[in-house]
Amino acid sequence: MQIRKRITITYVTLSVLSTLLLCLAVLVLFRQNNRYYFIKRLQDRAKIVASIHYQNDPQKAEYYRKLKAEGLEELIDENDFVLKVNGGNTFEYNTDLQLPTEFYTEVMQKKSGWIEESHRYYYCQVFDESGQKYMVIITAKDRRGNLSTLYIVRILFIGGLAFIILAYFLGKFLARRVVLPMSRITKEVKRISASNLHNRLPQPENDDEMSDLTSTFNDMLDRLETSFEIQANFINNASHELKTPITTIIAESEIMLLKTRQPEEYQEALTNIYNQATRLGNLTESLLKLTQTGYDGQKQVKDIARLDELLMDVKAELDKLQPGNRISLRLDDLPEDDSLLLIPCNKPLIELALSNIISNGVKYSNNEPVFVTIGATHKYLTVTITDIGIGIPAEDIPHLYEPFFRGKEASRYNGYGLGLPLAMKIIRMHNGELKIQSQPDHGTIVTIVFRKD
């Protein structure tokens, strides 16, 4: 079911329920009000009837009779009864009155009371005159109250029906007003595709939920556009990096096949082919490792290792690859509690990330000293790598994690621009964060912070 129809049905349903409750409340209150004023009229008549009965003066009695007949509004089928109370709970009984015993008992206790039977009201009050008690009972039908109740029921029915019909049209109007901004957003979104990701939804002037939705969608488009651009750059750069060694290999092979060569020429050509093939293999391996971390760097981790031991293993491996390096592991400030150094990890991948960052420090500092320190608390594990190399220009830092990106200064050194993006993905996979501070010609400080769950 469409949202517009659901809003309309919900609005009409709530309107019907609220209208019914309102009509019921009005009807109940109206009946109670009618009953209250009718009982008050019966009470006034009871007092007059008692005054007539008590009077020994004929003139006064005639006055009260006249007042009752002409001064009060006539009631339908009105009768009055005066019953003498003999004492205790006994009284004279009138056979014309067919009232329950409980009613008389209540009147004797409370000195007054009323009851309704067969649309007829009975009001009874006890009076005391010169030590003699009397029960005065006034009875009548409230035809006017019944007619006015019927009249108000008709008004409520017609008014309620009219309001429900009006609520239907108001509900449709409200649904249209509510859904209209969403329909506009849907219409604009359908126009956006991979070929025009630069388009954005117009931002509403009102600061409401639709404005938040539009802003969120525009932010998503920003991220998508950036991802598409990075993907396009990645493909272009990867194609270029892969094409260069392949082209060199093919060219060398074609030249050697044109005619018979001297052994030295064959050896030189094979050496060039081997170097380019090695470069191609290293590049392919780096790309495979980059994909192993997953698109969002959230692959499962399995091992539990000590961070200081991981760094020592990385240094031992770099000592084999670069025997003349000047890497200095500073492990003097390790905590006494060895458990603080434990980290859940994918051991080969975390060693690869640390190796990439430390070897970058060695490479870009022209083999100047590189210092590695560790910090550990109950909440964080920190690794800081400091070098005094060429540094990184401020404009290059935002692009460091883009695959194949290489700054102007870094272009003078061998590499593919994959090491740091790969390290960043691996560190993120291990619930970590990579921070880089650098100043050209003064060196770089790389801080890795692993958060403990």
C-alpha positions in Angstrom: 0.0 0.0 0.0 1.3 3.5 -0.9 2.3 5.8 1.9 -0.2 8.4 0.7 -3.1 5.9 1.2 -1.8 4.8 4.5 -1.6 8.4 5.8 -5.2 9.0 4.5 -6.6 5.8 6.1 -4.8 6.5 9.4 -6.0 10.1 9.5 -9.6 9.1 8.8 -9.5 6.3 11.4 -8.2 8.6 14.1 -10.8 11.2 13.1 -13.6 8.6 13.4 -12.4 7.4 16.8 -12.0 10.9 18.2 -15.4 11.9 16.8 -17.1 8.9 18.3 -15.5 9.6 21.7 -16.4 13.2 21.5 -20.1 12.5 20.6 -20.3 9.9 23.4 -18.9 12.3 25.9 -21.3 15.1 24.8 -24.3 12.7 24.9 -23.4 11.4 28.4 -22.8 14.9 29.8 -26.0 16.2 28.2 -28.1 13.4 29.7 -26.6 14.0 33.1 -27.3 17.7 32.9 -30.9 17.1 31.9 -31.4 14.6 34.7 -29.8 17.0 37.3 -32.1 19.9 36.4 -35.2 17.6 36.2 -34.5 16.2 39.7 -34.1 19.8 41.0 -37.6 20.6 39.6 -39.0 17.6 41.4 -37.3 18.7 44.6 -38.9 22.2 44.4 -42.3 20.5 44.0 -41.7 18.3 47.0 -41.1 21.3 49.2 -44.2 23.0 48.0 -46.3 19.8 48.5 -44.9 19.5 52.0 -45.7 23.1 52.8 -49.3 22.6 51.6 -49.7 19.5 53.8 -48.2 21.2 56.9 -50.4 24.3 56.7 -53.3 24.6 59.1 -54.1 28.0 57.6 -56.4 27.5 54.6 -55.3 30.7 52.9 -51.7 29.8 53.0 -52.5 26.3 51.8 -54.4 27.8 48.9 -51.5 30.1 48.2 -49.1 27.2 47.9 -51.6 25.3 45.7 -51.8 28.3 43.4 -48.0 28.7 43.3 -47.6 25.0 42.4 -50.3 25.2 39.7 -49.4 28.5 38.1 -45.9 29.5 39.2 -44.1 26.3 38.2 -43.8 24.8 34.8 -46.2 21.9 34.2 -44.7 18.4 34.1 -45.9 15.5 32.1 -48.1 13.0 34.0 -47.2 14.6 37.4 -48.4 13.0 40.7 -47.5 13.6 44.3 -47.9 11.3 47.4 -47.5 12.1 51.1 -46.8 9.1 53.3 -46.8 9.3 57.1 -43.8 7.8 58.8 -44.9 5.9 61.9 -41.5 5.6 63.5 -38.3 3.6 62.9 -38.4 2.2 59.4 -42.2 1.9 59.1 -44.5 4.1 57.1 -47.9 4.2 55.5 -47.8 2.4 52.2 -49.6 3.5 49.0 -50.6 0.8 46.5 -50.3 3.1 43.6 -46.5 3.2 44.1 -44.7 0.2 42.8 -41.2 1.0 44.0 -38.5 -1.3 45.3 -38.0 -1.7 49.1 -34.4 -0.7 48.7 -35.4 2.7 47.5 -37.5 3.4 50.6 -34.7 2.1 52.8 -32.2 4.5 51.2 -34.6 7.4 51.6 -35.1 6.7 55.3 -31.3 6.6 55.8 -30.3 9.6 53.6 -33.6 11.6 54.0 -33.9 12.0 50.2 -33.4 10.1 47.0 -34.5 9.5 43.5 -35.0 6.6 41.1 -35.9 6.2 37.4 -38.2 3.4 36.2 -39.8 3.0 32.8 -38.8 6.6 31.8 -40.5 7.9 34.9 -38.6 9.7 37.7 -39.5 9.4 41.4 -38.2 11.8 43.9 -38.7 11.3 47.6 -37.8 13.5 50.6 -38.5 13.1 54.3 -39.9 16.2 56.2 -40.3 16.7 59.9 -43.2 18.9 61.2 -43.7 19.2 64.9 -42.1 15.8 65.6 -44.1 14.1 62.9 -42.2 12.8 59.8 -43.7 12.6 56.4 -42.3 11.2 53.1 -43.2 13.3 50.1 -42.9 11.5 46.8 -43.1 13.5 43.5 -43.3 11.5 40.2 -43.3 12.7 36.6 -42.0 11.9 33.1 -39.2 14.0 31.6 -40.6 14.0 28.0 -38.7 17.3 27.2 -35.4 15.8 28.3 -36.0 12.7 26.2 -36.9 14.8 23.2 -33.9 17.0 23.6 -31.7 13.9 23.9 -33.1 12.6 20.7 -32.5 15.9 19.1 -28.9 16.1 20.2 -28.3 12.5 19.1 -29.5 13.5 15.6 -27.3 16.6 15.6 -24.3 14.5 16.7 -24.9 11.8 14.1 -25.3 14.2 11.2 -22.4 16.4 12.4 -20.2 13.4 13.0 -20.9 12.0 9.6 -20.2 15.3 7.9 -16.9 15.6 9.9 -15.9 12.1 8.8 -16.5 13.0 5.1 -14.5 16.2 5.6 -11.8 14.2 7.4 -11.4 12.0 4.3 -10.7 14.9 2.0 -8.5 16.6 4.7 -6.6 13.3 5.0 -6.0 13.1 1.2 -4.9 16.7 1.3 -2.6 16.1 4.2 -1.1 12.9 2.6 -0.4 14.8 -0.6 1.3 17.6 1.3 3.4 15.1 3.3 4.4 12.9 0.4 5.0 15.7 -2.1 8.6 16.5 -0.9 9.4 12.7 -1.0 7.9 12.5 -4.6 10.1 15.4 -5.6 13.2 13.7 -4.1 12.3 10.4 -5.8 11.9 12.2 -9.1 15.3 13.9 -8.8 17.0 10.7 -7.7 15.8 8.8 -10.7 17.6 11.4 -12.9 20.9 10.7 -11.2 23.1 7.9 -12.6 26.8 6.9 -12.9 27.2 9.4 -15.7 26.0 12.4 -13.8 27.0 11.8 -10.2 27.9 15.5 -10.0 24.1 16.4 -9.8 22.7 17.2 -6.4 19.2 17.4 -4.9 18.0 21.0 -4.3 18.3 21.8 -0.6 14.9 22.8 1.0 14.7 26.0 2.9 12.9 24.5 5.8 15.0 22.9 8.5 13.0 19.6 8.9 13.2 15.9 8.3 13.1 16.3 4.5 16.0 18.7 4.7 17.9 16.1 6.7 17.1 13.4 4.2 18.2 15.7 1.3 21.5 16.5 3.0 22.1 12.9 3.8 21.5 11.8 0.2 23.7 14.6 -1.1 26.5 13.5 1.3 26.1 10.0 0.0 26.4 11.3 -3.6 29.6 13.1 -2.6 31.0 9.8 -1.3 29.9 7.9 -4.3 31.3 10.5 -6.7 34.6 10.4 -4.8 34.6 6.6 -4.8 34.0 6.5 -8.6 36.8 9.0 -9.2 39.2 7.0 -7.0 38.1 3.8 -8.8 38.7 5.4 -12.2 42.1 6.8 -11.1 43.0 3.4 -9.7 42.1 1.6 -12.9 44.0 4.2 -15.0 47.1 4.0 -12.8 47.0 0.2 -12.5 46.7 -0.1 -16.2 49.6 2.3 -16.7 51.8 0.6 -14.1 51.1 -2.9 -15.5 51.4 -1.8 -19.2 54.9 -0.3 -18.7 56.7 -3.6 -17.8 54.7 -5.6 -20.2 55.5 -3.2 -23.1 59.2 -3.4 -22.2 59.2 -7.2 -22.1 57.4 -7.4 -25.5 59.7 -4.8 -27.0 62.9 -6.5 -25.8 61.6 -9.9 -27.0 60.7 -8.5 -30.5 64.1 -6.9 -30.9 65.9 -10.1 -29.9 63.8 -12.1 -32.4 64.6 -9.8 -35.3 68.0 -11.4 -36.0 70.7 -13.5 -34.4 72.5 -11.7 -31.5 75.7 -12.1 -29.6 75.5 -13.9 -26.3 76.2 -10.6 -24.4 73.2 -9.0 -26.1 71.0 -11.9 -25.2 72.2 -11.7 -21.6 71.5 -8.0 -21.4 68.0 -8.4 -22.9 67.2 -11.3 -20.6 68.4 -9.2 -17.7 66.0 -6.3 -18.7 63.2 -8.8 -19.2 63.9 -10.3 -15.8 63.9 -6.9 -14.1 60.6 -5.9 -15.7 59.0 -9.3 -14.9 60.2 -8.9 -11.3 58.6 -5.4 -11.2 55.4 -6.8 -12.7 55.3 -9.6 -10.1 55.9 -7.3 -7.2 53.2 -4.9 -8.5 50.7 -7.8 -8.9 51.5 -9.2 -5.5 50.9 -5.7 -3.9 47.5 -5.5 -5.7 46.5 -8.9 -4.5 47.4 -8.0 -0.9 45.4 -4.8 -1.2 42.3 -6.8 -2.2 42.9 -9.3 0.6 42.0 -6.5 3.1 38.6 -6.2 1.6 36.9 -3.1 0.2 36.3 -1.6 3.6 39.2 -3.2 5.5 36.9 -5.4 7.7 38.3 -8.9 7.2 38.3 -11.3 10.1 41.3 -11.3 12.5 42.4 -14.6 14.2 45.7 -14.4 16.0 46.7 -13.0 19.4 50.2 -11.5 19.4 52.4 -9.2 21.4 53.0 -5.9 19.6 56.7 -5.6 20.6 57.4 -9.1 19.2 55.6 -8.2 16.0 57.9 -5.1 15.6 61.0 -7.2 16.4 60.0 -9.7 13.7 59.5 -6.8 11.2 62.9 -5.4 12.0 64.5 -8.8 11.6 62.9 -9.1 8.2 64.0 -5.6 7.1 67.5 -6.3 8.3 67.7 -9.1 5.8 66.2 -7.0 2.9 68.1 -3.8 3.8 71.2 -4.7 5.8 72.4 -1.2 6.2 69.2 0.3 7.7 69.3 2.4 10.8 66.0 1.3 12.4 66.0 1.8 16.2 63.4 0.0 18.3 62.9 1.8 21.6 61.4 -0.7 24.0 62.5 0.9 27.3 59.0 2.2 28.3 57.1 -1.1 28.0 54.5 -1.7 30.7 55.1 -4.2 33.4 51.9 -5.9 32.6 52.7 -7.9 29.4 49.0 -8.4 28.7 48.7 -4.8 27.8 50.8 -5.5 24.7 48.5 -8.2 23.3 46.6 -7.4 20.2 44.1 -9.6 18.3 45.3 -9.6 14.7 45.9 -11.2 11.4 49.6 -11.6 12.0 50.9 -11.7 8.4 48.8 -8.7 7.4 49.7 -6.5 10.5 53.4 -7.3 10.0 53.0 -6.3 6.3 51.5 -2.9 7.4 54.2 -2.2 9.9 56.9 -3.2 7.5 55.5 -0.9 4.8 55.4 2.1 7.0 58.9 1.5 8.6 60.5 0.7 5.2 59.0 4.0 3.9 60.7 5.8 6.7 64.0 4.2 5.8 63.6 4.8 2.0 62.5 8.4 2.2 65.0 9.4 4.8 68.0 8.2 2.6 68.8 5.7 5.3 68.9 8.2 8.2 67.9 6.9 11.6 64.2 5.8 12.0 62.9 5.5 15.6 60.1 3.2 16.6 58.4 3.5 20.0 55.5 1.7 21.7 53.0 2.9 24.2 50.3 0.8 25.9 47.4 1.5 28.2 44.2 -0.4 29.1 42.4 1.3 26.2 45.0 1.9 23.5 48.2 0.5 21.9 50.3 3.0 20.2 53.2 2.7 17.7 55.1 5.8 16.7 57.5 5.8 13.7 59.7 8.9 13.4 62.2 9.7 10.6 64.2 12.8 9.6 63.7 12.4 5.8 62.3 14.5 3.0 59.0 15.0 4.6 55.6 15.3 2.9 54.1 18.5 1.5 50.8 19.6 3.1 48.9 19.4 -0.2 49.9 15.7 -0.7 48.8 14.5 2.7 45.0 14.2 1.9 45.9 11.9 -1.1 48.3 9.6 0.6 45.8 6.8 1.0 44.8 6.8 -2.7 46.3 3.8 -4.5 49.2 4.7 -6.9 49.4 8.2 -5.6 52.9 9.5 -5.4 54.0 13.0 -4.5 56.4 15.1 -6.4 59.3 14.4 -4.0 58.4 10.7 -3.6 58.5 10.2 -7.4 62.4 10.3 -7.2 62.3 7.0 -5.3 61.3 3.5 -6.5 57.8 2.4 -5.6 54.2 2.0 -6.8 52.1 4.1 -4.3 50.4 1.0 -2.9 52.2 0.5 0.4 50.5 3.2 2.5 47.0 2.6 1.2 47.5 -1.1 2.0 48.8 -0.3 5.5 45.9 2.0 6.2 43.4 -0.7 5.2 45.1 -3.3 7.4 45.2 -0.9 10.4 41.6 0.0 10.0 40.8 -3.8 9.8 42.4 -4.1 13.3 40.3 -1.3 14.8 43.1 1.2 14.5 43.8 4.6 13.2 46.7 6.0 11.1 47.8 9.6 11.8 50.6 11.3 9.8 52.4 14.6 10.7 55.0 15.8 8.4 57.0 18.9 7.4 59.1 19.1 4.2 62.8 18.6 4.8 62.3 17.9 8.5 60.9 14.4 8.5 57.6 12.6 9.3 55.9 11.2 12.4 53.5 8.3 11.8 51.3 7.4 14.7 49.3 4.1 14.8 46.6 3.9 17.5 44.9 0.5 18.1 41.7 0.8 20.2 41.0 -2.1 22.6 37.4 -3.3 22.7 
